[in-house]
Amino acid sequence: MSAHYLGHPLQPGDQAPNFVLDAISREGKIALDDFRGRRPLLVGLFRGLLCPFCRRHVAAMAQFNAALREKGVDSLAVVNTPVERARLYFRYHPIPGLLAASDPERASHRAFGLPLIEFTENETDWPRKVGMDMIMTMRVDRPDELPEPMDPATADDLLSKKDGYEITEADQQVRIPGHMQLVGQFLLDREGVVRWSFTEVEDQGRNMCQALNSEELMSAASQVAH
């Protein structure tokens, strides 16, 4: 597992490790082993809900959920937000039918090999460090919400203002100054083997804050369900 933690997320063919987290969308715990031998599973591992992109990733998973279930695929969204804070947020922003879990320690992210990246002024050693000079060259394209493609930092500010998300002490507790958790989505087969993934690690960061390709996801889901 240590090799994956060094910035190499689980790849197709890798066995996903178990994790046990507090459920957000219901009481009790959610374990990855609960799904083994039963149904394929799409796992989304996201930053805390204070991240406007991850709020949108979770909302997108909720939209995909019905279509995935028709294909026999379950979904689980994991957020790096304390459970009570997450439950309060979803009380006002419902995600009908989507299982969600809280991972304030980012244990699931580490288990799946998603690194915590350090921000620097101008030194990039992807995916361990990224310079702000490189960040400013990246472009997030959300034509339905942003006036034009823009760098992730500017897009974050604009979307945060649009959402009016109030950052609480619980949100602050999971922040690590000067760092950011990279995120991803992994499609597992019935035995918990990764069959498809989309992460911010690949392509030297060009996936950062980007939405996944829904057609690609649905195509992969059709294959893993058979």
N, C-alpha and C positions, 0 to 999 in steps of 0.2 A: 504493500500500500504506500510505502514511503516514496517510491518512484513516481506514483501518480500525484502525490502531494506536492512534488517539486514542479508542478506546472504542466502535468500531462494528464488531462482528464481521462476518465474511463472511455475506452474506445469500443466500437462494435466487436463483439466476441468476448469482452471482459465480463466477469461475474460481478454484479453489483453487491456490495456489502450490506448487511442489515443495519438499520438504525431504528431507534425508538424515540418518538417525539410526542409532546403534548398536542392533542388535537385542538384545532381552533373551531372548526365547524360543528363539533359535537364534544361531549365530555369524554374523558379517558385519554388513552394513548393510541398512536398509530405506529405500527411497525411495518417495515418493508416486507418482512417475512410473512405478514398477513396475506400478501397477494401471491406468494410463490405457489406454483402448482395449480393456480386458479385461473387468473386472467392476466393478459398483458397489462402493462402500466406505463403511463407517461408521467415522469417525475419532473417537476419544475423546481429548481433550486434558485431562489432569488435573494436579493438584498432585502433589507428592512423596508417596511411600507413607507418610510420617509423618502424613499427613492421613487420619483414619479414614473420612471420607466418600468420599474418592477410592479408598481400598482397597475400599470397597463398590461404587463405580461400576465398577471393573475387574472385580470378582467378578460383577456383574450383566451386564457385557458378555460374560463367559465363558459365562454361562447363556443369553444371547440368541444366542450364536454359531451353534449348530446350527440353530436356526429360521431365522436370517438366511441361512445357507449354503443351506438348502433353497430359499430364494427367489432364490438366485444372488448374494447380497451377502456380500462379505468384511468382516472387522472388523480394526481396528488400534487398540490402546490405547497411548497415549503418557503416560509419567509423568516428572515433574520430579525424578528420582532418578538418581544415578550408576549406571552400568550394572552394575558388580560388586555393589553393594548390592542393586539390584533383582533380579539373578539369584539372590542368596542368599535373598531374601524368597520369591520364587516357587518356589524349591526346596522350601520347606516349606508353601507355599500355592499348589499347582499351578493353572494356568489352561489345561486341556487344549484344544489346538486353536486357542487365541487368540493371534494375533500381538501382540507387545508391543515397544515401543521406548523407549529412554532419551533424555531431553532435559534434561540438567541446566542448560543455558543458556536454556531456555524459548524457543528460536528458533521452534518450530512454533506456540506460543501467540501470539507476536507476529505471525507471518505470517498467522494466521487472525483477527487483530484482537482477541484476548482480553487485556484490560489487567491490569496489576499495580496493585491498588487500595491506597491508603494509609489506614491507620486513624488517626482523629483522636479527640479527646475528644467534640466535639459539632458538628463541621462536616461536612456531607455535600454533595458535589458529584458525584453518581453519573454514571459509574462511575470517576471519578478518586479520590475520597475518600469515606469513609463514617465517620460518627461512631459511637462506641460506644453513644451514647444510642439511635441508630437500630437498631444491631445487637441491642440488648436488647429491642426491640419485635418482631423477627422470630421466627418459630416454625418449627422443624424437626419434622415429624411422621413418626415411624417407629414405628408401633404395635407392630411385632414386636420392637423393641429398646429403645424409650424408654418410660418409664412414662406420659408425657404429652407433648404438644407443648411444646418448650422452645426458648430462644434458642440460636443456633448455638454460642456459646462454651461454654455449659453442656453442650450435647449433645456437643460435641467432647471435653470432659473426661470425660464419662461413658463414651462409646464407647472412648476411648483406654484408660481403666482396664480396661474390659471386655476389650479385645483384648490388653492386656499388651504392646503394641508397644514394643520397645526402640529408642530413638532413638540412633543412632550418630553418630560424627564425620562420616561421609559424608552423613547426613541434614542435619546442622547446616550443612554447606557450602552447601546450596542455599537455606537460609533467608535472607530479607531482613527484618531487624527492622522492625516497624511496617508491614509490607505483606503482601498476600496475592494470589497469582495467581488470577484468575477462570478458570473452566473451562467446557468445553462439548463437545457432540458434534455432528458434522456428517455428514450423509449425502450422499455424492457419487455422481453418475452415472458411467457408463463413461468419459466424457470429462473427469472431474474437476470438473464443475460442481456447486455446492452445490444440493441440491434440498429439504433440510429441516435444521433445526438446533434444538438446545435448549441454551441457555447461561445462565450466572448473570448475564449483563449485562442481559437483558431484564426488563421488569416491575419496574424500580427495586429489584432485588435480592431480590425475593420467591422467586426460584429458587435462592437461595444454599443450598448443601448439600442440595438436594432431589434426589430420584430422578426420572428422566424417566418419562413416561407410556409404558409398554411397548406398549399398544394403538396409540397414535399413531405410535410408531416402526415397528411392524410394518405398519401401513397405508401409511406413507410408503415403506417398503421394497418392498412389493408393487407400488406404482406405478412406482418407479424401476427395478425389475427388468424391466419390460416395454418 
